Amino acid sequence: MSDDTLTFGPFCARVLLENACAALVGRLDSFRILYLSEFQTQPEYEPGKRAKSAFSWVGDVIPDEKSVQNPQNLWSIDHDLPRISRALFSRHLDHVYWKPAVERMLDFASSYHPEAAVAKI
């Protein structure tokens, strides 16, 4: 591998990962991305200045430490709504989206028969 590949490869991988996570956040929490889009159209928006509402790894992808809740008590009536994390890999989204998606994928993979697909061709 060339030096350029070793230098540029990790940068491209990070950009791809960030954009993929932002796309998933936008798909699962559309208001978050719509808010950011509207915020950026405001005349006082400065492209080089980081806003408090900007997309960030901690909070949007990985949950804040303070919002991590006891998994046994995930759906307690006593939780404050602002403290419930809507991060991509939070316990709540894990329960609502990730576990069912993995279960469906495993069900599909276990029922898939490649011989039947080849026979149809």
Buried (B, 14 or more C-beta within 10 A) or exposed (E): EEEEEEEEEEEEEEEEEEEEBBEBBBEBBEEBBEEBEEEEEEEEEEEEEEEEEEBEEEBBBBBEEEBEBEEEEEEEEEBEEEEBBBBBBBBBBBEEBBEEEEEEEEEEEEEEEEEEEEEEE
